[in-house]
Amino acid sequence: MPTAREVLRERIAHLTEDQAAQLLPLVESAVAASQAEDAFAGLRGDPAFRLPAHGRPAFKPFQPIEGSGEPASRILIADRR
């Protein structure tokens, strides 16, 4: 019985260039997600880091507030120019 990777290689070999171009971003995002998860797995074992539980957001939802004056982000950008 062929492995999933073998079947995938065979199917990819029959794709047109346009079909391959459409599939490429999906494959790249899967690889990036895998690499990020590997990095997080290494950090979870390090007592210097506290990471949220897998699948939980890092921050609780919040309600933004409105302030007066120029936004700090604009002031910082103008200061660096």
KAQUI-V232782 format. One record per residue. N is the residue number from 1. OMEGA is omega in whole degrees, 0 to 359 (NA if undefined). BURIAL is # if it has 16 or more other C-alpha atoms within 10 Angstrom, else .. D_LAST is the distance of its C-alpha to the last C-alpha in whole Angstrom. Layout:
{{N:OMEGA:BURIAL:D_LAST} {N:OMEGA:BURIAL:D_LAST}}
This chain:
{{1:182:.:61} {2:178:.:58} {3:179:.:55} {4:180:.:52} {5:179:.:50} {6:178:.:53} {7:180:.:53} {8:178:.:50} {9:181:.:50} {10:181:.:53} {11:180:.:51} {12:181:.:48} {13:182:.:50} {14:180:.:51} {15:172:.:48} {16:179:.:47} {17:179:.:44} {18:178:.:42} {19:179:.:44} {20:179:.:42} {21:178:.:39} {22:182:.:39} {23:185:.:40} {24:179:.:38} {25:178:.:35} {26:179:.:37} {27:180:.:38} {28:179:.:35} {29:177:.:34} {30:178:.:37} {31:180:.:37} {32:179:.:33} {33:179:.:35} {34:180:.:37} {35:179:.:35} {36:180:.:33} {37:176:.:36} {38:179:.:38} {39:179:.:35} {40:179:.:35} {41:177:.:39} {42:181:.:38} {43:181:.:36} {44:179:.:39} {45:182:.:41} {46:182:.:39} {47:179:.:39} {48:183:.:36} {49:172:.:34} {50:180:.:35} {51:177:.:35} {52:178:.:36} {53:182:.:39} {54:178:.:39} {55:179:.:39} {56:177:.:38} {57:182:.:34} {58:182:.:32} {59:175:.:31} {60:176:.:34} {61:180:.:33} {62:178:.:31} {63:180:.:31} {64:178:.:28} {65:177:.:27} {66:178:.:26} {67:179:.:24} {68:178:.:23} {69:182:.:20} {70:180:.:16} {71:181:.:16} {72:180:.:14} {73:178:.:13} {74:180:.:11} {75:180:.:10} {76:180:.:9} {77:180:.:7} {78:180:.:5} {79:183:.:6} {80:180:.:4} {81:NA:.:0}}
